[in-house]
Amino acid sequence: MTSFGIVDALYISRLGTLSLAAFGFTIPVVMFFMGIIYGLAVGTTSLLARVYGEGDFAKVQRLATDSVVLTTLIVIVSSIGGYLLIDKIFRLMGADADVMPLVHSFMAIWYKGMIFTSYVFVCNACIRADGDTRLPAALLILTSVLNACIDPFLIYGWGPFPKMGLDGAALTLVISYTITGAAGLYFVICKKDLLRLPLFHEATLNSWKRILHVGIPSMIANLIGPLSQAAVTWLAAELGTEAVAALGVSTRIDSLATLVFYAMGAGVSIFAGQNFGAGNYGRVKEMISLGCKYALLWSIIILAILWTFANRIPLLFDTHPLVVSYTAQYLHIVPISYGAMGIMVIVNSALNAIGKPFLATTLILLRAFILYVPLAYIGQKYFGFTGILLALMMTNFIVGIASHLWNKIATP
């Protein structure tokens, strides 16, 4: 999934700094709506994992069906609302007249495929809740491969296809997610036997309430990050198009560098949820501790890699001196705090899994808005782009320490 951003950024960078900047503007908004989808998926995994732990498969089938129906309704409403507000949202983010047509066209296409994007993740959540991580991984790998293969044909107009530029990247996303979203539905219906008629029954509203008990706080947690990123993008826009382009590139590199944290968090979530449901609290603590140790180990490895190649990696995306300079600064400063960020991700995933989503959401709120945005605003005023990066590094350290302390208090 992370490769989407990297591959798209690599292809789009060949179109020029303006297209790369437009792509940078779309990232927080796409992340915002993906946050809604992720929240529903987290709520689904958390609830179904606990029910699997109780051993009631009929109940699992009912809840899985209710989750898919709920996701469908929420995503349809969200995509329509997002489409109608494209211009207003991006003007607030600082997109100028040169960038706006590119941004509008990209997002208009992306919203049309949002429903199938949601099916990829909610179906994966249903499958993953019983401990099967291979099939969800295979679906995401397939999506990634399709995206990487189709992208150049539609972006650059290879073969019989028209040259669509940035629109080609958006259409490729829609095509890739539509194929794997349909595949996800096929597996949960025909292979896993998780979806059952009727779609609505007397317990539907109660099921939705239980899913949203974890889903809504998780959505809020997932939406806080993109909103914070949108605010920081606005701050970067004051420094110029090159700063927005560099921030977009850096965000994609960052997502690749930290993907192990989220992979570990997904594993911790399943393990913690099932063992919490079975009353094995000691194993929950053991898994959280192990996850945090691995996160610290990975942070040291990735820090060494990024520091070594910090001045070369940006050249893969853009040769503009300012874009390269800003991106290199990011890779020298922010990764120092990756270990603390990893601890936050592990603890956050565990808290969601054991049914304490509000504590998890508080950690995200602390990171994104209470600390990062105010510190980034101050940093940008006094130190420019470097100030934004120092703010993110300081925020990661503070929240990492808070997560460690919170885990000791909140985990049974």
C-alpha positions in Angstrom: 0.0 0.0 0.0 2.8 2.3 0.8 4.4 1.8 -2.6 1.4 3.6 -4.1 2.7 6.9 -2.9 6.3 6.3 -3.8 5.6 4.9 -7.3 3.1 7.7 -8.1 5.5 10.4 -6.9 8.3 8.9 -9.0 6.1 8.9 -12.2 4.5 12.2 -11.5 7.9 13.9 -10.8 8.8 13.4 -14.5 5.9 15.7 -15.4 7.6 18.7 -13.6 7.6 20.5 -10.3 4.1 21.9 -10.8 2.5 18.5 -11.2 4.5 17.2 -8.2 3.3 20.2 -6.1 -0.3 19.5 -7.2 0.2 15.9 -6.1 1.5 17.2 -2.8 -1.7 19.2 -2.2 -3.8 16.1 -2.8 -2.0 13.9 -0.3 -3.6 15.3 2.9 -7.1 15.2 1.4 -6.7 11.6 0.1 -5.3 10.7 3.5 -8.3 12.3 5.2 -10.8 10.2 3.3 -8.6 7.1 3.6 -8.7 7.8 7.4 -12.5 7.3 7.3 -12.0 3.9 5.6 -9.1 2.9 7.9 -11.3 3.8 10.9 -14.0 1.5 9.8 -11.5 -1.2 9.1 -9.9 -0.9 12.5 -13.4 -1.0 14.2 -14.2 -4.1 12.1 -10.9 -5.9 13.0 -11.1 -5.0 16.7 -14.7 -6.2 17.1 -14.4 -9.3 14.9 -11.1 -10.4 16.5 -12.7 -10.3 19.9 -15.7 -12.3 18.7 -13.4 -14.8 17.1 -11.7 -15.1 20.5 -15.1 -15.9 22.0 -15.6 -18.7 19.4 -19.0 -17.5 17.9 -18.6 -17.7 14.1 -22.3 -17.0 13.4 -21.9 -13.7 15.2 -18.7 -13.0 13.2 -20.7 -13.5 10.0 -23.4 -11.1 11.1 -21.0 -8.5 12.2 -18.9 -8.8 9.0 -22.0 -8.3 6.9 -23.0 -5.3 8.9 -19.6 -3.8 8.6 -19.5 -4.0 4.8 -23.0 -2.4 4.6 -22.1 0.4 7.0 -18.8 1.1 5.1 -20.7 1.3 1.8 -23.2 3.9 3.1 -20.6 6.0 4.9 -18.2 6.0 1.9 -20.9 6.9 -0.6 -21.9 10.0 1.4 -18.2 10.9 2.0 -17.2 10.7 -1.6 -20.2 12.9 -2.8 -19.4 15.5 -0.1 -15.7 15.5 -1.0 -16.4 15.9 -4.7 -18.7 18.9 -4.1 -16.1 20.7 -1.9 -13.0 20.1 -4.0 -12.3 23.8 -4.9 -13.2 25.2 -1.5 -11.0 22.8 0.4 -7.9 23.3 -1.8 -8.2 27.0 -1.8 -8.1 27.0 2.0 -4.9 24.9 1.7 -3.3 27.6 -0.4 -3.5 26.0 -3.9 -3.1 28.8 -6.4 -4.5 29.3 -9.9 -1.7 27.3 -11.6 -2.1 24.2 -9.4 -5.9 24.2 -8.9 -6.9 22.7 -12.3 -4.5 19.8 -11.8 -5.7 19.2 -8.3 -9.4 19.4 -9.2 -9.1 16.9 -12.0 -7.1 14.4 -10.0 -9.5 14.5 -7.0 -12.7 14.3 -9.2 -11.4 11.0 -10.7 -10.2 9.6 -7.3 -13.6 10.2 -5.6 -15.3 8.0 -8.3 -13.3 5.0 -7.2 -13.5 5.6 -3.5 -16.2 2.9 -2.9 -14.0 0.1 -4.2 -11.0 1.4 -2.3 -13.1 1.0 0.9 -14.0 -2.6 -0.1 -10.3 -3.5 -0.2 -9.7 -2.5 3.4 -13.0 -3.5 5.0 -12.8 -7.0 3.4 -9.2 -7.3 4.4 -10.2 -6.3 8.0 -12.8 -9.1 8.0 -10.3 -11.7 6.8 -7.5 -10.5 9.0 -9.5 -10.7 12.2 -9.2 -14.5 12.3 -5.4 -14.3 12.0 -5.2 -14.8 8.2 -2.8 -12.1 7.1 -1.6 -13.7 3.9 -4.7 -13.2 1.8 -5.1 -9.5 2.7 -1.3 -9.0 2.0 -1.7 -10.7 -1.3 -4.6 -8.4 -2.3 -2.6 -5.3 -1.4 0.4 -6.6 -3.2 -1.7 -7.2 -6.3 -3.1 -3.6 -6.0 0.4 -2.3 -5.8 1.6 -4.2 -8.8 -1.4 -3.2 -10.9 -0.7 0.5 -10.0 3.0 0.3 -10.8 2.3 -1.4 -14.2 -0.6 0.7 -15.4 0.7 4.1 -14.2 3.1 4.8 -17.1 0.7 3.8 -19.8 -1.9 6.4 -18.6 0.4 9.1 -17.2 2.8 9.2 -20.2 0.5 7.8 -22.9 2.4 4.7 -23.7 1.1 2.6 -26.6 -2.4 3.3 -27.7 -3.3 5.2 -24.5 -3.7 9.0 -24.4 -1.2 11.0 -22.3 -3.3 11.9 -19.2 -0.5 13.3 -16.9 -1.7 13.6 -13.3 -5.2 12.4 -14.2 -3.6 9.1 -15.4 -2.3 8.5 -11.9 -5.7 9.1 -10.4 -7.4 6.8 -13.0 -4.8 4.1 -12.3 -5.6 4.2 -8.6 -9.3 3.8 -9.4 -8.7 0.8 -11.8 -6.3 -0.9 -9.3 -8.6 -0.6 -6.3 -11.7 -1.6 -8.3 -10.1 -4.9 -9.4 -8.8 -5.8 -5.9 -12.0 -4.4 -4.2 -14.1 -6.8 -6.3 -11.6 -9.6 -5.4 -11.9 -8.8 -1.7 -15.7 -9.1 -1.9 -15.4 -12.4 -3.8 -13.2 -13.9 -1.0 -15.3 -12.8 1.9 -18.5 -14.0 0.2 -17.4 -17.2 -1.6 -14.2 -18.4 0.2 -14.5 -17.2 3.8 -18.3 -17.4 4.0 -18.4 -14.2 6.0 -21.2 -12.3 4.4 -24.8 -13.5 4.7 -28.2 -12.2 3.8 -30.2 -10.3 4.8 -28.2 -7.1 4.6 -30.4 -5.5 7.3 -31.8 -7.3 10.3 -33.1 -6.6 13.8 -29.5 -6.4 15.2 -28.0 -4.2 12.4 -28.1 -0.9 14.4 -26.6 -2.6 17.4 -23.8 -4.0 15.3 -23.1 -0.6 13.7 -23.0 0.9 17.2 -20.4 -1.7 18.3 -18.3 -1.3 15.2 -18.4 2.5 15.5 -17.5 2.3 19.2 -14.0 1.6 18.0 -14.4 2.9 14.5 -15.4 6.5 15.3 -12.4 7.2 17.6 -10.2 5.4 15.1 -11.6 7.6 12.3 -11.0 10.7 14.4 -7.5 9.5 15.1 -6.9 8.8 11.4 -8.5 12.1 10.3 -6.4 14.2 12.8 -3.2 13.3 10.9 -4.4 14.5 7.5 -6.0 17.6 8.9 -2.7 18.4 10.6 -0.8 17.6 7.4 -3.2 20.0 5.5 -2.3 22.7 8.0 1.4 22.1 7.6 0.9 22.0 3.8 -0.6 25.5 4.1 2.4 26.6 6.1 4.7 25.1 3.4 2.7 26.8 0.6 3.7 30.2 2.1 7.3 29.2 1.4 6.6 28.4 -2.3 5.5 25.6 -4.6 8.9 23.9 -4.2 8.3 23.5 -0.5 4.9 21.9 -1.1 6.5 19.5 -3.7 9.3 18.6 -1.2 6.9 18.0 1.6 4.8 15.7 -0.6 8.0 13.8 -1.6 9.2 13.6 2.0 5.8 12.4 3.2 6.0 9.5 0.7 9.5 8.6 1.7 8.5 8.8 5.3 5.6 6.4 4.8 7.9 3.9 3.2 10.5 4.2 5.9 8.0 3.8 8.8 5.8 1.1 7.2 7.3 -1.6 9.5 5.8 0.2 12.5 2.3 0.0 11.0 2.9 -3.6 10.0 3.9 -4.5 13.5 0.9 -2.4 14.8 -1.4 -4.5 12.6 0.1 -7.7 14.1 -0.1 -6.4 17.6 -3.8 -5.4 17.0 -4.9 -8.9 16.0 -2.8 -10.6 18.7 -3.9 -8.3 21.4 -7.6 -8.3 20.4 -7.8 -12.1 20.3 -5.9 -12.6 23.6 -7.8 -9.8 25.3 -11.1 -11.5 24.3 -9.8 -14.8 25.7 -8.6 -13.1 28.9 -4.9 -13.7 28.3 -3.8 -10.3 29.5 -0.2 -11.3 30.1 0.3 -12.2 26.5 -1.1 -8.8 25.5 1.6 -7.0 27.6 4.2 -9.3 26.2 3.3 -8.6 22.6 3.2 -4.8 23.1 6.7 -4.9 24.7 8.1 -7.0 21.9 6.6 -4.7 19.3 8.2 -1.6 20.9 11.6 -3.3 21.0 11.4 -4.2 17.3 10.2 -0.7 16.5 13.3 0.8 18.1 15.6 -1.7 16.3 14.1 -0.8 12.9 14.3 2.9 13.6 18.1 2.6 14.1 18.5 0.7 10.8 16.3 3.1 8.7 18.0 6.1 10.3 21.4 4.9 9.1 20.1 4.3 5.6 18.4 7.7 5.3 21.3 9.6 6.7 23.7 7.9 4.3 21.6 8.6 1.2 19.8 11.8 2.2 21.3 13.9 -0.5 20.8 11.3 -3.3 17.2 10.1 -2.7 15.6 13.4 -3.5 17.2 13.3 -7.0 15.0 10.3 -7.8 11.9 12.6 -7.6 13.0 16.1 -8.7 16.2 17.9 -9.7 15.0 21.4 -8.7 17.6 22.7 -6.2 15.1 23.8 -3.6 13.1 20.6 -3.7 16.2 18.6 -3.3 17.5 20.8 -0.5 14.2 20.7 1.5 13.8 16.9 1.0 17.4 16.3 2.2 16.7 18.4 5.3 13.7 16.3 6.1 15.7 13.0 5.8 18.4 14.4 8.1 16.1 15.7 10.8 12.8 13.8 11.1 14.2 10.1 11.2 16.0 10.8 14.4 12.6 10.5 16.1 11.4 7.4 14.3 11.9 5.1 17.3 9.6 7.3 19.5 7.1 7.3 16.6 7.2 3.5 16.4 6.4 3.1 20.1 3.4 5.4 19.6 2.1 3.3 16.7 2.4 0.0 18.6 0.7 1.3 21.8 -2.0 3.0 19.7 -2.8 -0.2 17.8 -3.0 -2.2 21.1 -5.3 0.3 22.8 -7.7 0.1 19.8 -7.6 -3.7 19.9 -8.5 -4.0 23.6 -11.4 -1.6 23.3 -9.9 1.6 24.6 -10.1 3.7 21.4 -10.5 7.0 23.2 -7.1 6.7 24.8 -5.6 5.8 21.4 -7.3 8.8 19.9 -5.9 11.1 22.6 -2.4 10.1 21.6 -3.0 10.9 18.0 -4.6 14.2 18.9 -1.6 15.1 21.1 0.8 14.4 18.3 -1.1 16.0 15.4 -2.8 19.1 16.8 -1.9 19.9 20.3 1.9 19.7 19.6 2.7 19.5 15.9 0.7 22.2 14.3 1.4 24.9 16.9 5.1 24.0 17.0 5.2 23.9 13.2 3.6 27.4 13.0 6.2 28.8 15.4 9.0 27.0 13.7 8.0 28.1 10.2 7.9 31.8 11.3 11.4 31.7 12.8 13.3 29.0 10.9 11.3 28.4 7.7 11.0 24.8 6.3 13.6 23.6 8.8 11.4 24.8 11.7 8.6 22.6 10.4 10.9 19.6 10.5 12.2 20.4 13.9 8.6 20.6 15.2 7.8 17.2 13.8 10.9 15.7 15.4 10.2 17.2 18.8 6.5 16.1 18.6 7.5 12.5 17.9 9.8 12.4 20.9 7.2 13.8 23.3 4.4 11.5 22.1 6.6 8.5 22.1 7.5 9.0 25.8 3.8 9.7 26.6 2.8 6.5 24.8 5.3 4.4 26.9 3.9 5.9 30.1 0.3 5.5 28.9 0.8 1.8 28.1 2.0 1.1 31.6 -1.2 2.6 33.1 -3.9 1.6 30.5 -3.0 -1.9 29.6 -4.4 -4.6 31.9 
